[in-house]
């Protein structure tokens, strides 16, 4: 038997059998949990509005800490031991961690406190559109998911079931704009994953409550640098002058396009390209300066872009091909490429599908319909991927649903808040001894 708790493994097998958990529908304890979620839903909505109205753009450290200061007493009251991990080592606000030892398999719950909206944004407040929708910065990405965690745990406590669970909650403070070095920025989360059998991320997923995420593409970056011999443009291609830096970069980019384009789940995009006699690019590869003349052979070129893959194997294979392409130089040119792996990919696995089956069964038994895995091409990079190679069973995208996240139209489906909270609570209960 794999190193999983016996009851836990048996539960997963049962969930996959025809009839399985559906034969029992909701147990008495699960009905208590569902009733507790409904009883606390007005509080949950009030908490969501409160933290949405706190600006917590990643670089607004005080705002990020303020959101943590609102959530931390909620976790303390549930019997968790909480601590704040300062983010000075990676130039961010920090992370909130809450731990609740118990007899069951260790389960890691993941949220984040920050949003993409800086303190200078015009999008700052909750606006109620009607009885079932509201807009606000971070309302679904991912303050709604943060609230679901709190009130799923509250419902389990009200039903007398929380003490069965061995839980760790991590709310990162810099998911939208990770600090550097990345290893330091994600150390809290990775450390919390040690010994966990399950990890559940409460991102908003693909804006469809009938789906969840069992695979995410990684998001890394690359920087291509080429060099050539300067000279008068009338002499380009001469044996001692060669092709120049821009033609060398063009050769490489065209080969990337022709040799790698079309592979499923692989994308690579050159987002910034600067070439000329002199080139300077800022440290974030987001802006720069180039100078040159139309009658001078370009001496330098820098191209930066991103790369997204579904598995570590796909990433390694793609990097190998890109390096081989770069190594074949035009006359009198040089080229090199550097990679920053950034957010790792989370490949789909049988174990992730088993966990999705438990979540799907809970949703069906609650009367909310089935839940299927979303196409990985619709699932961007997220914190859960940092633990996917350490935790056997992972699911994400089970936070509050809505649409237009990362925009000033970010909207939540408020009627789904109690439903998704019940799904989470019943799933956690079914993962308990």
C-alpha positions, 0 to 999 in steps of 0.5 A: 500500500502507498504511504497513505493513511489506511482509512484515507486510501480506502475512502478514495477507493470507495469514492471511485467505485460505482455507487461508492459514496453516492449510496449514502448521500450525506451523513448526519455529520455532513448535514450538520456541516452544510447547515452550519455553512448556511447559518454563517453565510451572512458572516462570510459575505461580511468578511469577504466585503471587509477584506475586498475593501482593504487594498492588498496589492502585492507591493502594498505591504501594509495592506497585505498585513492588514488582510492577514490581521483580519483573518488570523483571529478567525483561525485563532478562534478555531483552535489553530496555532497561527504565525506571521512569517516576515517577507523581508528576506524576499522583499515582500510582506510575508505569509500567514501560517495556521496549524491544527494537528489531528489524527488524520492525514495531513492536509494543506490548504492554500490561499493568498492575501495579495491582489494585482491591484496596486494602491494607486488603482482606481478599482478599490472597493466592493460594489454590489451589483444585485443579490447574487453578484458583486465586483471588487479587487481580488473578490475572486482572485482570491479573497473569496477562496480565503473566506471559503477556507475560514468558513469551511473550517468553522462549519466543521468546528460547529459540527464537532468534526474539526478535531479529526483533521490534521490541517495546515493553512498557508496564505501567501502574501505575494502570489501575484508578484512573487518575491526574489529569490523565489526559493525564499519567497516560497519556502514557507509554503514548501516547508508546510507541504512536508508530510502532507498527503493532500493539498487543496488550492482555493484559487478561482480556477476557470470561472466555472464551478463545474470544474476544478484544476488537477493540472497547471502549466508552469510559467517561466521566462527566457532571455536570448542575447545575440552579438555580431560585428559592427560595420557599415551596412553596405558590408553586411554578409562580408566574411569578416562582418557576418550577419549581425546580431539582429539576423542571428536573433531572427534566425533563432526566433524563426527556428523556435516557431517552426520547430516547437510551435503546435505541441500541446500545452507548450507556448513560448512568447517573445515579449520584448525585443531590442536590437542595435548598436547599443542595448540596455534592458532593465532587471525585470526584462520589461523595458529597455533602450536601444540605439542604432542606425539604419546603415550600421550592422547591429552589434547587439540584440536582446529578446525576452519572453515566457515559456509555459509547459504542463510537465517538468519533462516537457519543460526540460525537452523544450529547453534542450531544443531551444538551446540546440537552436541557439548553438547554431550561429550565423557567420560572425555571430554569437548567441546565448539563452538563459532560463528562469523556471519561475512557477513550476508545472503541475502535471495531471496524475492519477492521484490528483484525479482520485482527489477530484473524484472525492470532491466531485462526489461531495458536490453531487451528494450536496445536489450541486452537480458534478465537477470535472477537470478543466483543460490545463490550457485554461489554468494559469500558474499558481502557488499550488504547483510549488507543492505538486512534486511533494504532495501526492494528491492535489486539486486547485481552482475550488475557490469562489467563482466569477469572471474577469479576474485581474481586471476592473470588472472582476465579479463574483457569483455570491450565490456560489459562496455557500455552495463552494464552502459546503463542497470544501467542508464535506470533502475535508470531512470525507478525508478525515479518519 
